[in-house]
Amino acid sequence: MDVGDELFGQPYQTPDGATVIPVAKPVGVFVVKDGVPRWAAANDDTRVALAGILVGLVATILVGATMVRRPPWPQLHGVVSKNF
């Protein structure tokens, strides 16, 4: 087996005449149209959005836990006097 066989998939033609060549590493495709090659990365927008939500959720939990343990306002100490 050739190293190129593991890296590139079978090229195929689209109805508009472009040739698409899948690439395993980095993940994406080369699109060759009118003799001009273009790289198109395969991004999973759902995974990126879920990662952002997860980071926000973890940050919210950590901030909430910190505020329960120690509020952000200063400790107030005072003496109650009987003298008016």
Distance bins in CASP14 RR format, pairs under 12 A and 6 or more apart:
PFRMAT RR
TARGET T0000
AUTHOR 0000-0000-0000
RMODE 2
METHOD distances of the structure
MODEL  1
1 7 0 0 0 0 0 1 0 0 0 0 0
2 8 0 0 0 0 1 0 0 0 0 0 0
2 9 0 0 0 0 0 1 0 0 0 0 0
3 24 0 0 0 0 0 1 0 0 0 0 0
3 25 0 0 0 0 0 1 0 0 0 0 0
4 10 0 0 0 0 0 1 0 0 0 0 0
4 21 0 0 0 0 0 1 0 0 0 0 0
4 23 0 0 0 0 0 1 0 0 0 0 0
4 24 0 0 0 0 1 0 0 0 0 0 0
4 25 0 0 0 0 0 1 0 0 0 0 0
5 24 0 0 0 0 1 0 0 0 0 0 0
6 22 0 0 0 0 0 1 0 0 0 0 0
6 23 0 0 0 0 0 1 0 0 0 0 0
6 24 1 0 0 1 0 0 0 0 0 0 0
6 25 0 0 0 0 1 0 0 0 0 0 0
7 21 0 0 0 0 0 1 0 0 0 0 0
7 22 0 0 0 0 1 0 0 0 0 0 0
7 23 1 0 0 1 0 0 0 0 0 0 0
7 24 1 0 1 0 0 0 0 0 0 0 0
7 25 1 0 0 1 0 0 0 0 0 0 0
7 26 0 0 0 0 1 0 0 0 0 0 0
7 27 0 0 0 0 0 1 0 0 0 0 0
7 28 0 0 0 0 0 1 0 0 0 0 0
7 30 0 0 0 0 0 1 0 0 0 0 0
8 20 0 0 0 0 0 1 0 0 0 0 0
8 21 1 0 1 0 0 0 0 0 0 0 0
8 22 1 0 0 1 0 0 0 0 0 0 0
8 23 1 0 1 0 0 0 0 0 0 0 0
8 24 1 0 0 1 0 0 0 0 0 0 0
8 25 0 0 0 0 1 0 0 0 0 0 0
8 26 0 0 0 0 0 1 0 0 0 0 0
8 28 0 0 0 0 0 1 0 0 0 0 0
8 29 0 0 0 0 1 0 0 0 0 0 0
8 30 0 0 0 0 1 0 0 0 0 0 0
9 19 0 0 0 0 0 1 0 0 0 0 0
9 20 0 0 0 0 1 0 0 0 0 0 0
9 21 1 0 0 1 0 0 0 0 0 0 0
9 22 1 0 1 0 0 0 0 0 0 0 0
9 23 1 0 0 1 0 0 0 0 0 0 0
9 24 1 0 0 1 0 0 0 0 0 0 0
9 25 0 0 0 0 0 1 0 0 0 0 0
9 27 0 0 0 0 0 1 0 0 0 0 0
9 28 0 0 0 0 0 1 0 0 0 0 0
9 29 0 0 0 0 1 0 0 0 0 0 0
9 30 0 0 0 0 0 1 0 0 0 0 0
10 19 0 0 0 0 0 1 0 0 0 0 0
10 20 0 0 0 0 1 0 0 0 0 0 0
10 21 0 0 0 0 1 0 0 0 0 0 0
10 22 1 0 0 1 0 0 0 0 0 0 0
10 23 0 0 0 0 0 1 0 0 0 0 0
10 24 0 0 0 0 0 1 0 0 0 0 0
10 29 0 0 0 0 0 1 0 0 0 0 0
11 17 0 0 0 0 0 1 0 0 0 0 0
11 18 0 0 0 0 0 1 0 0 0 0 0
11 19 1 0 1 0 0 0 0 0 0 0 0
11 20 1 0 0 1 0 0 0 0 0 0 0
11 21 1 0 1 0 0 0 0 0 0 0 0
11 22 0 0 0 0 1 0 0 0 0 0 0
11 23 0 0 0 0 0 1 0 0 0 0 0
11 29 0 0 0 0 1 0 0 0 0 0 0
11 30 0 0 0 0 1 0 0 0 0 0 0
11 31 0 0 0 0 0 1 0 0 0 0 0
11 32 0 0 0 0 1 0 0 0 0 0 0
11 37 0 0 0 0 0 1 0 0 0 0 0
12 18 0 0 0 0 1 0 0 0 0 0 0
12 19 1 0 0 1 0 0 0 0 0 0 0
12 20 1 0 1 0 0 0 0 0 0 0 0
12 21 0 0 0 0 1 0 0 0 0 0 0
12 22 0 0 0 0 1 0 0 0 0 0 0
12 29 0 0 0 0 0 1 0 0 0 0 0
12 30 0 0 0 0 0 1 0 0 0 0 0
12 31 0 0 0 0 0 1 0 0 0 0 0
12 32 0 0 0 0 0 1 0 0 0 0 0
13 19 1 0 1 0 0 0 0 0 0 0 0
13 20 1 0 0 1 0 0 0 0 0 0 0
13 21 0 0 0 0 0 1 0 0 0 0 0
13 31 0 0 0 0 0 1 0 0 0 0 0
13 32 0 0 0 0 0 1 0 0 0 0 0
13 33 0 0 0 0 0 1 0 0 0 0 0
14 20 1 0 0 1 0 0 0 0 0 0 0
14 21 0 0 0 0 0 1 0 0 0 0 0
14 29 0 0 0 0 0 1 0 0 0 0 0
14 31 0 0 0 0 1 0 0 0 0 0 0
14 32 0 0 0 0 0 1 0 0 0 0 0
14 33 0 0 0 0 1 0 0 0 0 0 0
15 33 0 0 0 0 0 1 0 0 0 0 0
16 31 0 0 0 0 0 1 0 0 0 0 0
16 32 0 0 0 0 0 1 0 0 0 0 0
16 33 1 0 0 1 0 0 0 0 0 0 0
16 34 0 0 0 0 0 1 0 0 0 0 0
17 31 0 0 0 0 0 1 0 0 0 0 0
17 32 0 0 0 0 1 0 0 0 0 0 0
17 33 1 0 0 1 0 0 0 0 0 0 0
17 34 0 0 0 0 1 0 0 0 0 0 0
17 35 0 0 0 0 0 1 0 0 0 0 0
18 29 0 0 0 0 0 1 0 0 0 0 0
18 30 0 0 0 0 0 1 0 0 0 0 0
18 31 1 0 1 0 0 0 0 0 0 0 0
18 32 1 0 0 1 0 0 0 0 0 0 0
18 33 1 1 0 0 0 0 0 0 0 0 0
18 34 0 0 0 0 1 0 0 0 0 0 0
18 35 0 0 0 0 1 0 0 0 0 0 0
18 36 0 0 0 0 1 0 0 0 0 0 0
18 37 0 0 0 0 0 1 0 0 0 0 0
18 38 0 0 0 0 1 0 0 0 0 0 0
18 40 0 0 0 0 0 1 0 0 0 0 0
19 29 0 0 0 0 0 1 0 0 0 0 0
19 30 0 0 0 0 1 0 0 0 0 0 0
19 31 1 0 0 1 0 0 0 0 0 0 0
19 32 1 0 1 0 0 0 0 0 0 0 0
19 33 1 0 0 1 0 0 0 0 0 0 0
19 34 0 0 0 0 0 1 0 0 0 0 0
19 35 0 0 0 0 1 0 0 0 0 0 0
19 36 0 0 0 0 0 1 0 0 0 0 0
19 37 0 0 0 0 1 0 0 0 0 0 0
19 38 0 0 0 0 0 1 0 0 0 0 0
20 28 0 0 0 0 1 0 0 0 0 0 0
20 29 1 0 1 0 0 0 0 0 0 0 0
20 30 1 0 0 1 0 0 0 0 0 0 0
20 31 1 0 1 0 0 0 0 0 0 0 0
20 32 1 0 0 1 0 0 0 0 0 0 0
20 33 0 0 0 0 1 0 0 0 0 0 0
20 37 0 0 0 0 0 1 0 0 0 0 0
20 38 0 0 0 0 0 1 0 0 0 0 0
20 39 0 0 0 0 0 1 0 0 0 0 0
20 40 0 0 0 0 1 0 0 0 0 0 0
20 42 0 0 0 0 0 1 0 0 0 0 0
21 28 0 0 0 0 1 0 0 0 0 0 0
21 29 1 0 0 1 0 0 0 0 0 0 0
21 30 1 0 1 0 0 0 0 0 0 0 0
21 31 1 0 0 1 0 0 0 0 0 0 0
21 32 1 0 0 1 0 0 0 0 0 0 0
21 33 0 0 0 0 0 1 0 0 0 0 0
21 37 0 0 0 0 1 0 0 0 0 0 0
21 38 0 0 0 0 0 1 0 0 0 0 0
21 39 0 0 0 0 0 1 0 0 0 0 0
21 40 0 0 0 0 0 1 0 0 0 0 0
22 28 1 0 0 1 0 0 0 0 0 0 0
22 29 1 0 1 0 0 0 0 0 0 0 0
22 30 0 0 0 0 1 0 0 0 0 0 0
22 31 0 0 0 0 0 1 0 0 0 0 0
22 39 0 0 0 0 0 1 0 0 0 0 0
22 40 0 0 0 0 0 1 0 0 0 0 0
22 42 0 0 0 0 1 0 0 0 0 0 0
23 29 1 0 0 1 0 0 0 0 0 0 0
23 30 1 0 0 1 0 0 0 0 0 0 0
23 31 0 0 0 0 0 1 0 0 0 0 0
23 37 0 0 0 0 0 1 0 0 0 0 0
23 39 0 0 0 0 1 0 0 0 0 0 0
23 40 0 0 0 0 1 0 0 0 0 0 0
23 41 0 0 0 0 1 0 0 0 0 0 0
23 42 0 0 0 0 1 0 0 0 0 0 0
24 42 0 0 0 0 0 1 0 0 0 0 0
25 41 0 0 0 0 0 1 0 0 0 0 0
25 42 0 0 0 0 0 1 0 0 0 0 0
26 39 0 0 0 0 1 0 0 0 0 0 0
26 40 0 0 0 0 0 1 0 0 0 0 0
26 41 1 0 0 1 0 0 0 0 0 0 0
26 42 0 0 0 0 1 0 0 0 0 0 0
26 43 0 0 0 0 0 1 0 0 0 0 0
27 39 0 0 0 0 0 1 0 0 0 0 0
27 40 0 0 0 0 0 1 0 0 0 0 0
27 41 1 0 0 1 0 0 0 0 0 0 0
27 42 1 0 1 0 0 0 0 0 0 0 0
27 43 0 0 0 0 1 0 0 0 0 0 0
27 44 0 0 0 0 1 0 0 0 0 0 0
28 38 0 0 0 0 0 1 0 0 0 0 0
28 39 1 0 0 1 0 0 0 0 0 0 0
28 40 1 0 0 1 0 0 0 0 0 0 0
28 41 1 0 1 0 0 0 0 0 0 0 0
28 42 1 0 1 0 0 0 0 0 0 0 0
28 43 0 0 0 0 1 0 0 0 0 0 0
28 44 0 0 0 0 0 1 0 0 0 0 0
29 37 0 0 0 0 0 1 0 0 0 0 0
29 38 0 0 0 0 1 0 0 0 0 0 0
29 39 1 0 0 1 0 0 0 0 0 0 0
29 40 1 0 1 0 0 0 0 0 0 0 0
29 41 0 0 0 0 1 0 0 0 0 0 0
29 42 1 0 0 1 0 0 0 0 0 0 0
29 43 0 0 0 0 0 1 0 0 0 0 0
30 36 0 0 0 0 0 1 0 0 0 0 0
30 37 1 0 1 0 0 0 0 0 0 0 0
30 38 1 0 0 1 0 0 0 0 0 0 0
30 39 1 0 0 1 0 0 0 0 0 0 0
30 40 1 0 0 1 0 0 0 0 0 0 0
30 41 0 0 0 0 0 1 0 0 0 0 0
30 42 0 0 0 0 0 1 0 0 0 0 0
31 37 1 0 0 1 0 0 0 0 0 0 0
31 38 1 0 1 0 0 0 0 0 0 0 0
31 39 1 0 0 1 0 0 0 0 0 0 0
31 40 1 0 1 0 0 0 0 0 0 0 0
31 41 0 0 0 0 0 1 0 0 0 0 0
31 42 0 0 0 0 0 1 0 0 0 0 0
32 38 1 0 0 1 0 0 0 0 0 0 0
32 39 0 0 0 0 0 1 0 0 0 0 0
32 40 0 0 0 0 0 1 0 0 0 0 0
33 40 0 0 0 0 0 1 0 0 0 0 0
41 48 0 0 0 0 0 1 0 0 0 0 0
43 49 0 0 0 0 0 1 0 0 0 0 0
43 51 0 0 0 0 0 1 0 0 0 0 0
44 50 0 0 0 0 1 0 0 0 0 0 0
44 51 0 0 0 0 1 0 0 0 0 0 0
45 51 0 0 0 0 0 1 0 0 0 0 0
45 52 0 0 0 0 0 1 0 0 0 0 0
46 52 0 0 0 0 0 1 0 0 0 0 0
46 53 0 0 0 0 0 1 0 0 0 0 0
47 53 0 0 0 0 0 1 0 0 0 0 0
47 54 0 0 0 0 0 1 0 0 0 0 0
48 54 0 0 0 0 0 1 0 0 0 0 0
48 55 0 0 0 0 0 1 0 0 0 0 0
49 55 0 0 0 0 0 1 0 0 0 0 0
49 56 0 0 0 0 0 1 0 0 0 0 0
50 56 0 0 0 0 0 1 0 0 0 0 0
50 57 0 0 0 0 0 1 0 0 0 0 0
51 57 0 0 0 0 0 1 0 0 0 0 0
51 58 0 0 0 0 0 1 0 0 0 0 0
52 58 0 0 0 0 1 0 0 0 0 0 0
52 59 0 0 0 0 1 0 0 0 0 0 0
52 60 0 0 0 0 0 1 0 0 0 0 0
53 59 0 0 0 0 0 1 0 0 0 0 0
53 60 0 0 0 0 0 1 0 0 0 0 0
54 60 0 0 0 0 0 1 0 0 0 0 0
54 61 0 0 0 0 0 1 0 0 0 0 0
55 61 0 0 0 0 0 1 0 0 0 0 0
55 62 0 0 0 0 0 1 0 0 0 0 0
56 62 0 0 0 0 1 0 0 0 0 0 0
56 63 0 0 0 0 1 0 0 0 0 0 0
57 63 0 0 0 0 0 1 0 0 0 0 0
57 64 0 0 0 0 0 1 0 0 0 0 0
58 64 0 0 0 0 0 1 0 0 0 0 0
58 65 0 0 0 0 0 1 0 0 0 0 0
59 65 0 0 0 0 0 1 0 0 0 0 0
59 66 0 0 0 0 0 1 0 0 0 0 0
60 66 0 0 0 0 0 1 0 0 0 0 0
60 67 0 0 0 0 0 1 0 0 0 0 0
61 67 0 0 0 0 0 1 0 0 0 0 0
61 68 0 0 0 0 0 1 0 0 0 0 0
62 68 0 0 0 0 0 1 0 0 0 0 0
62 69 0 0 0 0 0 1 0 0 0 0 0
63 69 0 0 0 0 0 1 0 0 0 0 0
63 70 0 0 0 0 0 1 0 0 0 0 0
63 71 0 0 0 0 0 1 0 0 0 0 0
63 72 0 0 0 0 1 0 0 0 0 0 0
64 70 0 0 0 0 0 1 0 0 0 0 0
64 71 0 0 0 0 0 1 0 0 0 0 0
64 72 0 0 0 0 0 1 0 0 0 0 0
66 72 0 0 0 0 1 0 0 0 0 0 0
67 73 0 0 0 0 1 0 0 0 0 0 0
END
